[in-house]
Each structure stands twice: as structure tokens, then as C-alpha cells.
Amino acid sequence: MRWSTMPHRSHLPVAVVYPDASALEALPLRQLTTLLVECDRWFGNLETFTAAVCTQAGRTELKVLMRQDIADATAARKWILDAIYNQQDILLAALRGDNSTDG
């Protein structure tokens, strides 16, 4: 995890400190769900904040300034979902008695 980068980006969801999807694989489902809820809340707050900007120029400037943060949060959210789906596949395979995780 990139904890050292978080103080400078404390306005982002915590999930962005994970460098890639594989870093999330070992997390328990409860923690993944918490990270997903936090990401969704962040995107909701960003949407509310953006809607409160009064001018098109202001919204455009905000979008430009936030571009990398949005990209990082979007990637982190996708990685979380991938890890959740992967764990679901493993659980379903175990319930079926399979040793494979092929859908």
C-alpha cells in the first residue's frame, strides 16, 4: 500500500492507496465492502460539490483539476469490485464443490 501518499491526498477514498487490484485480493469481503461504500460516497459527494459550482467555467476548471483524482478513485473502485466478484466466484465454486473458479 502507498500509505505515504495518503496524507497528500486525504480528500480521496482510502482505496486509492492500494497500488493495484492484486493488493486488494487478500482483504476480507467486509473490508472490501467498506472500501466500496466509501468510494461510492466520495463520488456522490463529488457530484454534489460539482453541481454546486455555479458557472460552466468553474465546473470545467474543477473537472480539469480533479481529473487525476477521479481517474485514481475510478480505478480503485473497479479493483474493489473485481476483488469482490473474485471472492464471490471462489465462494460459489466452494459451495458447488468445484476446484475451479471458471464462471
All heavy atoms as an XYZ file, in Angstrom:
806
protein
N       0.818     -1.182      0.000
C       0.000      0.000      0.000
C       0.864      1.248      0.000
O       1.951      1.232      0.540
C      -0.905      0.009      1.226
C      -2.016     -1.001      1.157
S      -3.083     -0.900      2.585
C      -2.083     -1.742      3.780
N       0.338      2.292     -0.550
C       1.070      3.544     -0.634
C       0.606      4.502      0.464
O       0.143      5.589      0.190
C       0.855      4.167     -2.002
C       1.323      3.305     -3.143
C       0.954      3.915     -4.457
N      -0.495      3.965     -4.579
C      -1.152      4.629     -5.513
N      -0.491      5.305     -6.408
N      -2.462      4.620     -5.568
N       0.711      4.100      1.728
C       0.238      4.947      2.824
C       0.943      6.290      2.822
O       0.364      7.291      3.227
C       0.453      4.265      4.168
C      -0.438      3.097      4.362
C      -0.063      1.790      4.426
C      -1.866      3.090      4.498
N      -1.158      0.981      4.595
C      -2.278      1.756      4.634
C      -2.833      4.086      4.495
C      -3.601      1.383      4.789
C      -4.166      3.715      4.642
C      -4.534      2.389      4.791
N       2.175      6.318      2.352
C       2.926      7.569      2.361
C       2.287      8.612      1.455
O       2.486      9.801      1.648
C       4.367      7.328      1.936
O       4.408      6.805      0.625
N       1.516      8.192      0.478
C       0.877      9.157     -0.418
C      -0.449      9.669      0.124
O      -0.956     10.675     -0.340
C       0.617      8.543     -1.804
O      -0.318      7.477     -1.668
C       1.894      8.061     -2.449
N      -1.007      9.001      1.099
C      -2.341      9.366      1.563
C      -2.418     10.745      2.210
O      -3.367     11.465      1.948
C      -2.878      8.289      2.511
C      -4.362      8.360      2.696
S      -5.193      8.079      1.120
C      -6.781      8.748      1.482
N      -1.449     11.173      3.043
C      -1.600     12.498      3.658
C      -1.756     13.616      2.640
O      -2.450     14.586      2.893
C      -0.311     12.659      4.470
C       0.128     11.277      4.757
C      -0.296     10.469      3.555
N      -1.161     13.470      1.486
C      -1.253     14.498      0.457
C      -2.543     14.373     -0.343
O      -2.884     15.271     -1.096
C      -0.049     14.424     -0.496
C       1.244     14.521      0.220
N       1.664     15.673      0.849
C       2.209     13.612      0.466
C       2.835     15.464      1.424
N       3.185     14.226      1.202
N      -3.231     13.269     -0.173
C      -4.447     13.014     -0.953
C      -5.566     12.562     -0.024
O      -6.361     11.709     -0.358
C      -4.145     11.955     -2.016
C      -2.982     12.391     -2.906
C      -2.635     11.361     -3.917
N      -3.591     11.460     -4.999
C      -3.795     10.504     -5.890
N      -3.113      9.397     -5.825
N      -4.679     10.649     -6.835
N      -5.615     13.159      1.148
C      -6.573     12.729      2.152
C      -8.013     13.027      1.759
O      -8.937     12.567      2.414
C      -6.250     13.366      3.499
O      -6.322     14.778      3.398
N      -8.207     13.777      0.702
C      -9.554     14.064      0.210
C     -10.106     12.912     -0.634
O     -11.275     12.932     -1.007
C      -9.554     15.351     -0.611
C      -8.652     15.283     -1.813
N      -7.275     15.329     -1.699
C      -8.925     15.147     -3.128
C      -6.748     15.229     -2.899
N      -7.714     15.116     -3.790
N      -9.289     11.910     -0.914
C      -9.700     10.774     -1.740
C     -10.114      9.589     -0.872
O      -9.743      9.499      0.292
C      -8.543     10.349     -2.650
C      -8.134     11.361     -3.705
C      -6.902     10.873     -4.444
C      -9.262     11.615     -4.667
N     -10.841      8.644     -1.457
C     -11.160      7.425     -0.710
C      -9.875      6.663     -0.371
O      -8.908      6.686     -1.128
C     -12.028      6.609     -1.665
C     -12.248      7.430     -2.867
C     -11.404      8.642     -2.794
N      -9.878      5.992      0.761
C      -8.693      5.264      1.227
C      -8.242      4.222      0.209
O      -7.048      3.923      0.106
C      -8.975      4.607      2.591
C      -7.841      3.691      3.017
C      -9.212      5.672      3.646
N      -9.152      3.691     -0.566
C      -8.817      2.630     -1.521
C      -7.740      3.040     -2.520
O      -7.061      2.174     -3.069
C     -10.071      2.186     -2.268
N      -7.535      4.324     -2.741
C      -6.518      4.747     -3.717
C      -5.099      4.463     -3.252
O      -4.181      4.523     -4.057
C      -6.656      6.235     -4.110
C      -8.005      6.521     -4.725
C      -6.362      7.149     -2.957
N      -4.915      4.122     -1.977
C      -3.558      3.818     -1.521
C      -3.101      2.428     -1.966
O      -1.912      2.135     -1.901
C      -3.386      3.957      0.013
C      -3.707      5.361      0.456
C      -4.174      2.938      0.761
N      -4.027      1.598     -2.412
C      -3.647      0.270     -2.907
C      -3.123      0.427     -4.329
O      -3.779      1.039     -5.177
C      -4.848     -0.673     -2.868
C      -5.275     -0.987     -1.458
C      -6.218     -0.207     -0.808
C      -4.705     -2.044     -0.761
C      -6.588     -0.469      0.502
C      -5.065     -2.315      0.549
C      -6.011     -1.528      1.170
O      -6.369     -1.786      2.461
N      -1.940     -0.101     -4.597
C      -1.300      0.159     -5.888
C      -1.968     -0.522     -7.081
O      -1.828     -0.065     -8.210
C       0.125     -0.360     -5.695
C       0.020     -1.357     -4.598
C      -1.096     -0.902     -3.714
N      -2.673     -1.633     -6.847
C      -3.318     -2.329     -7.951
C      -4.347     -3.320     -7.396
O      -4.502     -3.452     -6.181
C      -2.301     -3.044     -8.837
C      -1.400     -3.988     -8.054
O      -1.865     -4.600     -7.065
O      -0.235     -4.122     -8.433
N      -5.015     -4.013     -8.297
C      -6.085     -4.941     -7.904
C      -5.557     -6.082     -7.046
O      -6.228     -6.521     -6.105
C      -6.772     -5.490     -9.145
N      -4.363     -6.553     -7.334
C      -3.837     -7.696     -6.577
C      -3.611     -7.350     -5.104
O      -3.671     -8.227     -4.243
C      -2.547     -8.216     -7.208
O      -1.538     -7.233     -7.148
N      -3.385     -6.090     -4.809
C      -3.186     -5.676     -3.420
C      -4.468     -5.781     -2.605
O      -4.425     -5.845     -1.383
C      -2.659     -4.242     -3.376
N      -5.597     -5.820     -3.291
C      -6.890     -5.919     -2.603
C      -7.354     -7.356     -2.422
O      -8.260     -7.620     -1.637
C      -7.961     -5.147     -3.391
C      -7.774     -3.639     -3.454
C      -8.624     -3.057     -4.567
C      -8.131     -3.009     -2.127
N      -6.760     -8.279     -3.132
C      -7.232     -9.663     -3.141
C      -7.268    -10.315     -1.760
O      -8.141    -11.112     -1.473
C      -6.370    -10.516     -4.078
C      -6.528    -10.162     -5.541
C      -7.914    -10.456     -6.098
O      -8.537    -11.445     -5.681
O      -8.370     -9.678     -6.944
N      -6.332     -9.960     -0.899
C      -6.248    -10.609      0.411
C      -7.198    -10.012      1.447
O      -7.351    -10.561      2.527
C      -4.818    -10.531      0.932
N      -7.837     -8.902      1.108
C      -8.719     -8.260      2.077
C     -10.017     -9.056      2.237
O     -10.543     -9.598      1.268
C      -9.065     -6.837      1.628
C      -7.904     -5.857      1.542
C      -8.401     -4.501      1.066
C      -7.199     -5.727      2.871
N     -10.541     -9.097      3.444
C     -11.816     -9.795      3.649
C     -12.959     -9.030      2.982
O     -12.878     -7.812      2.767
C     -11.974     -9.819      5.170
C     -11.066     -8.772      5.700
C      -9.979     -8.579      4.689
N     -14.011     -9.756      2.680
C     -15.152     -9.174      1.984
C     -15.726     -7.972      2.727
O     -16.101     -6.976      2.110
C     -16.230    -10.243      1.776
C     -17.402     -9.861      0.889
C     -16.933     -9.418     -0.481
C     -18.358    -11.030      0.762
N     -15.778     -8.033      4.037
C     -16.317     -6.917      4.825
C     -15.504     -5.642      4.592
O     -16.066     -4.556      4.433
C     -16.334     -7.270      6.295
C     -16.953     -6.191      7.178
C     -16.934     -6.596      8.633
N     -17.550     -7.878      8.825
C     -18.727     -8.078      9.420
N     -19.394     -7.060      9.881
N     -19.220     -9.290      9.555
N     -14.185     -5.768      4.564
C     -13.337     -4.599      4.340
C     -13.479     -4.087      2.905
O     -13.506     -2.875      2.676
C     -11.885     -4.924      4.658
C     -10.996     -3.697      4.683
C      -9.608     -3.996      5.196
O      -9.294     -5.113      5.588
N      -8.753     -2.994      5.200
N     -13.568     -4.992      1.948
C     -13.782     -4.582      0.559
C     -15.091     -3.821      0.419
O     -15.162     -2.802     -0.270
C     -13.779     -5.803     -0.364
C     -12.433     -6.487     -0.565
C     -12.619     -7.808     -1.290
C     -11.469     -5.585     -1.314
N     -16.114     -4.313      1.085
C     -17.423     -3.652      1.031
C     -17.340     -2.260      1.638
O     -17.909     -1.304      1.099
C     -18.483     -4.510      1.746
O     -18.518     -5.799      1.143
C     -19.847     -3.879      1.663
N     -16.624     -2.138      2.745
C     -16.449     -0.827      3.370
C     -15.723      0.135      2.431
O     -16.110      1.302      2.294
C     -15.668     -0.968      4.698
O     -16.416     -1.811      5.574
C     -15.440      0.381      5.361
N     -14.681     -0.356      1.768
C     -13.956      0.475      0.805
C     -14.848      0.888     -0.363
O     -14.793      2.035     -0.828
C     -12.721     -0.266      0.287
C     -11.578     -0.463      1.274
C     -10.522     -1.388      0.684
C     -10.967      0.866      1.683
N     -15.693     -0.030     -0.818
C     -16.605      0.276     -1.926
C     -17.618      1.334     -1.516
O     -17.875      2.282     -2.271
C     -17.317     -0.998     -2.394
C     -18.270     -0.832     -3.564
C     -17.528     -0.342     -4.810
C     -18.973     -2.148     -3.849
N     -18.172      1.200     -0.326
C     -19.135      2.190      0.170
C     -18.472      3.561      0.275
O     -19.050      4.580     -0.105
C     -19.729      1.746      1.528
C     -20.479      2.878      2.208
C     -20.630      0.542      1.335
N     -17.233      3.581      0.750
C     -16.513      4.851      0.857
C     -16.278      5.473     -0.526
O     -16.447      6.683     -0.702
C     -15.184      4.654      1.573
C     -14.444      5.959      1.766
C     -13.051      5.800      2.334
O     -12.549      4.672      2.432
O     -12.459      6.832      2.667
N     -15.912      4.657     -1.501
C     -15.731      5.169     -2.869
C     -17.037      5.743     -3.407
O     -17.055      6.834     -3.981
C     -15.234      4.067     -3.795
S     -13.474      3.735     -3.690
N     -18.108      5.008     -3.220
C     -19.398      5.477     -3.715
C     -19.812      6.786     -3.043
O     -20.351      7.688     -3.685
C     -20.471      4.407     -3.521
C     -20.288      3.229     -4.471
O     -19.537      3.362     -5.466
O     -20.900      2.174     -4.224
N     -19.547      6.881     -1.740
C     -19.853      8.118     -1.012
C     -19.016      9.267     -1.567
O     -19.505     10.385     -1.754
C     -19.586      7.936      0.477
C     -20.029      9.116      1.314
C     -19.804      8.935      2.812
N     -20.146      7.601      3.267
C     -19.298      6.780      3.884
N     -18.059      7.151      4.130
N     -19.678      5.587      4.275
N     -17.731      8.995     -1.859
C     -16.848     10.032     -2.404
C     -17.375     10.537     -3.744
O     -17.441     11.740     -3.972
C     -15.424      9.478     -2.546
C     -14.427     10.507     -2.982
C     -13.751     11.383     -2.195
C     -13.997     10.778     -4.320
N     -12.929     12.181     -2.952
C     -13.069     11.831     -4.263
C     -14.320     10.234     -5.571
C     -12.451     12.347     -5.397
C     -13.703     10.745     -6.698
C     -12.772     11.792     -6.601
N     -17.758      9.604     -4.615
C     -18.295     10.017     -5.913
C     -19.596     10.797     -5.754
O     -19.839     11.767     -6.473
C     -18.500      8.803     -6.835
C     -17.229      8.351     -7.489
C     -16.616      7.170     -7.105
C     -16.631      9.101     -8.495
C     -15.437      6.752     -7.700
C     -15.454      8.691     -9.103
C     -14.852      7.514     -8.700
N     -20.439     10.397     -4.815
C     -21.678     11.130     -4.561
C     -21.401     12.537     -4.063
O     -22.037     13.503     -4.502
N     -20.434     12.664     -3.148
C     -20.068     13.986     -2.641
C     -19.454     14.852     -3.736
O     -19.722     16.058     -3.804
C     -19.096     13.862     -1.466
C     -19.753     13.304     -0.231
O     -20.974     13.351     -0.076
N     -18.951     12.762      0.664
N     -18.652     14.246     -4.591
C     -18.054     14.987     -5.703
C     -19.144     15.500     -6.642
O     -19.098     16.646     -7.093
C     -17.061     14.110     -6.468
C     -16.374     14.769     -7.667
C     -15.542     15.973     -7.242
C     -15.521     13.753     -8.406
N     -20.129     14.657     -6.913
C     -21.232     15.070     -7.781
C     -22.008     16.236     -7.158
O     -22.335     17.208     -7.842
C     -22.165     13.883     -8.002
C     -23.244     14.124     -9.025
C     -24.052     12.857     -9.278
O     -23.453     11.797     -9.477
O     -25.284     12.973     -9.279
N     -22.272     16.150     -5.868
C     -22.975     17.235     -5.164
C     -22.156     18.516     -5.198
O     -22.686     19.604     -5.471
C     -23.254     16.828     -3.697
O     -24.065     15.656     -3.699
C     -23.954     17.937     -2.933
N     -20.857     18.398     -4.933
C     -19.981     19.563     -4.944
C     -19.928     20.180     -6.341
O     -20.028     21.395     -6.492
C     -18.578     19.173     -4.472
C     -17.627     20.325     -4.416
C     -17.664     21.212     -3.358
C     -16.685     20.521     -5.420
C     -16.788     22.279     -3.291
C     -15.813     21.585     -5.372
C     -15.858     22.476     -4.302
N     -19.771     19.344     -7.349
C     -19.692     19.839     -8.724
C     -20.978     20.555     -9.122
O     -20.945     21.605     -9.770
C     -19.406     18.680     -9.700
O     -18.174     18.057     -9.305
C     -19.278     19.162    -11.128
N     -22.118     20.008     -8.706
C     -23.406     20.629     -9.024
C     -23.555     21.996     -8.360
O     -24.275     22.861     -8.860
C     -24.543     19.707     -8.602
N     -22.856     22.192     -7.237
C     -22.952     23.460     -6.522
C     -22.086     24.556     -7.143
O     -22.262     25.730     -6.824
C     -22.565     23.262     -5.058
N     -21.167     24.178     -8.028
C     -20.354     25.178     -8.714
C     -21.270     25.893     -9.706
O     -21.934     25.256    -10.524
C     -19.142     24.521     -9.415
C     -18.356     25.548    -10.215
C     -18.253     23.834     -8.394
N     -21.283     27.209     -9.622
C     -22.314     27.990    -10.312
C     -22.087     28.224    -11.797
O     -23.041     28.431    -12.540
C     -22.465     29.348     -9.627
S     -23.046     29.196     -7.933
N     -20.866     28.198    -12.244
C     -20.620     28.531    -13.649
C     -20.046     27.334    -14.400
O     -19.396     26.466    -13.814
C     -19.625     29.699    -13.779
O     -18.347     29.276    -13.291
C     -20.101     30.926    -12.993
N     -20.280     27.330    -15.692
C     -19.720     26.284    -16.542
C     -18.197     26.338    -16.505
O     -17.534     25.307    -16.465
C     -20.224     26.410    -17.981
C     -19.731     25.308    -18.901
C     -20.153     23.923    -18.431
O     -21.270     23.717    -18.001
N     -19.232     22.971    -18.494
N     -17.652     27.542    -16.483
C     -16.187     27.685    -16.414
C     -15.660     27.074    -15.119
O     -14.629     26.395    -15.112
C     -15.802     29.155    -16.511
N     -16.350     27.295    -14.034
C     -15.945     26.723    -12.753
C     -16.010     25.212    -12.758
O     -15.116     24.535    -12.242
N     -17.073     24.655    -13.347
C     -17.200     23.197    -13.438
C     -16.094     22.611    -14.308
O     -15.537     21.562    -13.996
C     -18.584     22.808    -13.956
C     -19.669     22.968    -12.912
C     -20.996     22.394    -13.369
N     -21.607     23.145    -14.457
C     -22.361     24.227    -14.299
N     -22.613     24.696    -13.092
N     -22.882     24.846    -15.335
N     -15.780     23.310    -15.403
C     -14.708     22.849    -16.287
C     -13.367     22.880    -15.564
O     -12.592     21.917    -15.632
C     -14.645     23.722    -17.554
O     -15.900     23.628    -18.231
C     -13.528     23.277    -18.481
N     -13.102     23.955    -14.849
C     -11.846     24.052    -14.110
C     -11.753     22.976    -13.034
O     -10.712     22.338    -12.872
C     -11.714     25.432    -13.469
C     -10.376     25.648    -12.816
C     -10.183     27.070    -12.329
O     -10.953     27.971    -12.707
O      -9.233     27.278    -11.555
N     -12.843     22.746    -12.335
C     -12.863     21.699    -11.311
C     -12.588     20.333    -11.932
O     -11.807     19.541    -11.410
C     -14.207     21.689    -10.585
C     -14.365     20.637     -9.501
C     -13.392     20.887     -8.355
C     -15.795     20.615     -8.997
N     -13.201     20.087    -13.084
C     -13.003     18.806    -13.767
C     -11.543     18.617    -14.160
O     -10.989     17.526    -14.003
C     -13.901     18.756    -15.014
C     -14.181     17.379    -15.522
C     -15.055     17.413    -16.771
C     -16.513     17.491    -16.394
N     -17.404     17.371    -17.553
N     -10.925     19.678    -14.638
C      -9.512     19.609    -15.025
C      -8.637     19.373    -13.800
O      -7.744     18.524    -13.808
C      -9.084     20.898    -15.772
C      -7.573     20.964    -15.935
C      -9.772     20.984    -17.121
N      -8.908     20.093    -12.732
C      -8.106     19.957    -11.517
C      -8.274     18.592    -10.864
O      -7.348     18.069    -10.244
C      -8.469     21.055    -10.512
C      -8.070     22.470    -10.911
C      -8.662     23.481     -9.928
C      -6.565     22.615    -10.979
N      -9.441     17.999    -10.989
C      -9.750     16.736    -10.325
C      -9.547     15.521    -11.224
O      -9.759     14.396    -10.793
C     -11.200     16.756     -9.825
C     -11.501     17.772     -8.759
S     -10.775     17.364     -7.164
C     -11.601     15.849     -6.771
N      -9.147     15.735    -12.465
C      -9.058     14.653    -13.441
C      -8.277     13.437    -12.926
O      -8.748     12.309    -12.984
C      -8.458     15.161    -14.749
C      -8.365     14.102    -15.830
C      -7.800     14.605    -17.137
N      -6.864     15.692    -16.967
C      -6.851     16.785    -17.720
N      -7.696     16.930    -18.692
N      -5.960     17.730    -17.502
N      -7.077     13.653    -12.388
C      -6.264     12.529    -11.919
C      -6.883     11.872    -10.687
O      -6.880     10.650    -10.557
C      -4.833     12.976    -11.613
C      -3.916     11.815    -11.275
C      -3.799     10.813    -12.433
O      -3.526     11.193    -13.564
N      -4.013      9.547    -12.156
N      -7.429     12.686     -9.794
C      -8.078     12.130     -8.604
C      -9.274     11.264     -8.989
O      -9.477     10.183     -8.428
C      -8.543     13.250     -7.666
C      -7.386     13.990     -7.022
O      -6.266     13.427     -6.974
O      -7.601     15.119     -6.552
N     -10.051     11.725     -9.940
C     -11.209     10.952    -10.400
C     -10.752      9.660    -11.061
O     -11.325      8.592    -10.828
C     -12.089     11.799    -11.343
C     -12.754     12.930    -10.554
C     -13.132     10.943    -12.046
C     -13.417     13.989    -11.423
N      -9.705      9.737    -11.864
C      -9.177      8.534    -12.515
C      -8.673      7.530    -11.472
O      -8.936      6.324    -11.588
C      -8.055      8.909    -13.481
N      -7.978      8.012    -10.461
C      -7.462      7.119     -9.416
C      -8.597      6.489     -8.614
O      -8.571      5.284     -8.320
C      -6.526      7.875     -8.478
C      -5.216      8.269     -9.131
O      -4.905      7.749    -10.238
O      -4.499      9.110     -8.549
N      -9.596      7.280     -8.258
C     -10.732      6.755     -7.495
C     -11.543      5.772     -8.337
O     -12.019      4.753     -7.825
C     -11.611      7.895     -6.999
N     -11.678      6.048     -9.626
C     -12.401      5.143    -10.520
C     -11.669      3.808    -10.635
O     -12.291      2.740    -10.576
C     -12.569      5.792    -11.908
O     -13.322      7.001    -11.762
C     -13.278      4.873    -12.882
N     -10.351      3.861    -10.794
C      -9.559      2.628    -10.877
C      -9.663      1.839     -9.576
O      -9.852      0.611     -9.602
C      -8.103      2.957    -11.192
N      -9.551      2.526     -8.444
C      -9.640      1.845     -7.150
C     -10.997      1.178     -6.986
O     -11.096      0.036     -6.520
C      -9.392      2.832     -6.012
N     -12.071      1.861     -7.398
C     -13.416      1.289     -7.289
C     -13.542      0.035     -8.158
O     -14.105     -0.968     -7.747
C     -14.471      2.319     -7.680
C     -15.879      1.839     -7.424
C     -16.909      2.919     -7.776
N     -18.224      2.486     -7.382
C     -18.964      1.599     -8.050
N     -18.483      1.048     -9.157
N     -20.157      1.246     -7.630
N     -12.986      0.087     -9.356
C     -13.028     -1.080    -10.241
C     -12.262     -2.250     -9.625
O     -12.719     -3.387     -9.662
C     -12.455     -0.744    -11.608
C     -12.508     -1.918    -12.573
C     -11.707     -1.664    -13.818
C     -11.717     -2.840    -14.766
N     -11.333     -4.111    -14.189
N     -11.099     -1.960     -9.048
C     -10.307     -3.018     -8.413
C     -11.062     -3.644     -7.244
O     -11.011     -4.858     -7.048
C      -8.977     -2.480     -7.933
C      -8.069     -1.986     -9.031
C      -8.109     -2.317    -10.355
C      -6.997     -1.077     -8.893
N      -7.128     -1.664    -11.039
C      -6.418     -0.890    -10.166
C      -6.457     -0.374     -7.815
C      -5.335     -0.056    -10.400
C      -5.375      0.460     -8.044
C      -4.823      0.609     -9.314
N     -11.741     -2.817     -6.475
C     -12.533     -3.339     -5.352
C     -13.629     -4.265     -5.874
O     -13.810     -5.373     -5.359
C     -13.154     -2.187     -4.534
C     -12.070     -1.370     -3.847
C     -14.138     -2.737     -3.506
C     -12.572     -0.031     -3.313
N     -14.348     -3.807     -6.892
C     -15.411     -4.644     -7.460
C     -14.850     -5.950     -8.009
O     -15.438     -7.014     -7.802
C     -16.158     -3.884     -8.559
C     -17.120     -2.813     -8.065
C     -17.644     -2.000     -9.245
C     -18.267     -3.433     -7.293
N     -13.714     -5.886     -8.687
C     -13.089     -7.102     -9.214
C     -12.744     -8.072     -8.080
O     -12.963     -9.279     -8.202
C     -11.824     -6.765    -10.013
C     -12.116     -6.089    -11.344
O     -13.299     -6.082    -11.777
O     -11.169     -5.551    -11.944
N     -12.204     -7.535     -6.980
C     -11.848     -8.388     -5.838
C     -13.101     -9.003     -5.206
O     -13.098    -10.176     -4.826
C     -11.063     -7.587     -4.803
N     -14.168     -8.232     -5.120
C     -15.424     -8.755     -4.567
C     -15.973     -9.859     -5.464
O     -16.349    -10.934     -4.985
C     -16.458     -7.625     -4.380
C     -16.037     -6.716     -3.212
C     -17.859     -8.196     -4.135
C     -16.869     -5.453     -3.070
N     -16.007     -9.602     -6.769
C     -16.512    -10.616     -7.705
C     -15.655    -11.875     -7.669
O     -16.173    -12.993     -7.742
C     -16.582    -10.067     -9.131
C     -17.563     -8.943     -9.308
C     -17.310     -7.913    -10.196
C     -18.755     -8.890     -8.586
C     -18.204     -6.869    -10.367
C     -19.647     -7.848     -8.751
C     -19.363     -6.840     -9.641
O     -20.255     -5.805     -9.808
N     -14.346    -11.699     -7.547
C     -13.436    -12.843     -7.478
C     -13.729    -13.677     -6.229
O     -13.784    -14.904     -6.294
C     -11.984    -12.365     -7.491
C     -11.022    -13.495     -7.751
O     -11.374    -14.491     -8.373
N      -9.801    -13.332     -7.276
N     -13.917    -13.012     -5.102
C     -14.245    -13.741     -3.879
C     -15.599    -14.439     -3.992
O     -15.773    -15.552     -3.494
C     -14.224    -12.808     -2.665
C     -12.829    -12.429     -2.255
C     -12.773    -11.738     -0.908
O     -13.705    -11.797     -0.118
N     -11.657    -11.076     -0.649
N     -16.555    -13.802     -4.660
C     -17.859    -14.440     -4.865
C     -17.711    -15.692     -5.720
O     -18.329    -16.725     -5.437
C     -18.837    -13.471     -5.532
C     -19.326    -12.388     -4.611
C     -20.200    -11.379     -5.333
O     -20.165    -11.247     -6.555
N     -20.988    -10.646     -4.573
N     -16.886    -15.613     -6.764
C     -16.657    -16.776     -7.621
C     -16.037    -17.927     -6.834
O     -16.429    -19.088     -6.993
C     -15.748    -16.412     -8.801
C     -16.424    -15.519     -9.823
O     -17.672    -15.388     -9.777
O     -15.702    -14.937    -10.654
N     -15.076    -17.593     -5.980
C     -14.424    -18.621     -5.166
C     -15.428    -19.253     -4.207
O     -15.478    -20.479     -4.050
C     -13.219    -18.022     -4.413
C     -12.113    -17.648     -5.405
C     -12.693    -18.979     -3.349
C     -11.010    -16.790     -4.821
N     -16.250    -18.427     -3.585
C     -17.257    -18.936     -2.658
C     -18.275    -19.820     -3.376
O     -18.612    -20.909     -2.900
C     -17.968    -17.774     -1.956
C     -19.083    -18.144     -0.995
C     -18.559    -19.021      0.134
C     -19.744    -16.895     -0.436
N     -18.749    -19.385     -4.535
C     -19.706    -20.192     -5.296
C     -19.099    -21.521     -5.728
O     -19.753    -22.562     -5.670
C     -20.212    -19.418     -6.513
C     -21.174    -18.276     -6.202
C     -21.449    -17.469     -7.467
C     -22.467    -18.795     -5.606
N     -17.839    -21.490     -6.151
C     -17.162    -22.721     -6.542
C     -17.045    -23.667     -5.354
O     -17.260    -24.875     -5.485
C     -15.776    -22.407     -7.120
N     -16.735    -23.123     -4.192
C     -16.631    -23.957     -2.989
C     -17.991    -24.555     -2.628
O     -18.083    -25.709     -2.230
C     -16.076    -23.125     -1.832
N     -19.033    -23.773     -2.781
C     -20.382    -24.271     -2.474
C     -20.821    -25.365     -3.461
O     -21.526    -26.294     -3.081
C     -21.394    -23.116     -2.495
C     -21.271    -22.121     -1.344
C     -22.190    -20.935     -1.570
C     -21.573    -22.806     -0.018
N     -20.369    -25.234     -4.710
C     -20.682    -26.246     -5.724
C     -19.784    -27.463     -5.589
O     -20.056    -28.507     -6.188
C     -20.509    -25.663     -7.122
C     -21.582    -24.715     -7.561
C     -21.474    -24.410     -9.049
N     -20.145    -23.970     -9.415
C     -19.815    -22.704     -9.669
N     -20.681    -21.748     -9.565
N     -18.571    -22.408    -10.006
N     -18.700    -27.328     -4.866
C     -17.747    -28.421     -4.723
C     -16.724    -28.444     -5.835
O     -15.994    -29.406     -5.996
N     -16.643    -27.361     -6.614
C     -15.641    -27.245     -7.686
C     -14.303    -26.888     -7.098
O     -14.196    -26.342     -6.033
C     -15.994    -26.107     -8.653
C     -17.247    -26.352     -9.453
O     -17.814    -27.451     -9.354
O     -17.666    -25.420    -10.165
N     -13.282    -27.148     -7.876
C     -11.956    -26.627     -7.542
C     -11.595    -25.507     -8.493
O     -10.581    -24.857     -8.333
C     -10.895    -27.720     -7.612
C     -11.013    -28.673     -6.452
O     -11.493    -28.303     -5.388
N     -10.600    -29.914     -6.654
N     -12.435    -25.280     -9.502
C     -12.150    -24.205    -10.458
C     -12.991    -22.996    -10.121
O     -13.993    -23.097     -9.448
C     -12.469    -24.661    -11.880
O     -13.865    -24.731    -12.061
N     -12.570    -21.829    -10.609
C     -13.345    -20.610    -10.419
C     -13.815    -20.092    -11.767
O     -14.160    -18.942    -11.905
C     -12.511    -19.534     -9.699
O     -11.320    -19.304    -10.452
C     -12.202    -19.929     -8.280
N     -13.815    -20.947    -12.788
C     -14.298    -20.527    -14.096
C     -15.814    -20.477    -14.049
O     -16.470    -21.455    -13.818
C     -13.863    -21.518    -15.199
C     -12.349    -21.581    -15.319
O     -11.697    -20.597    -14.894
O     -11.836    -22.599    -15.805
N     -16.365    -19.208    -14.255
C     -17.783    -18.896    -14.164
C     -18.658    -19.930    -14.674
O     -19.753    -20.103    -14.610
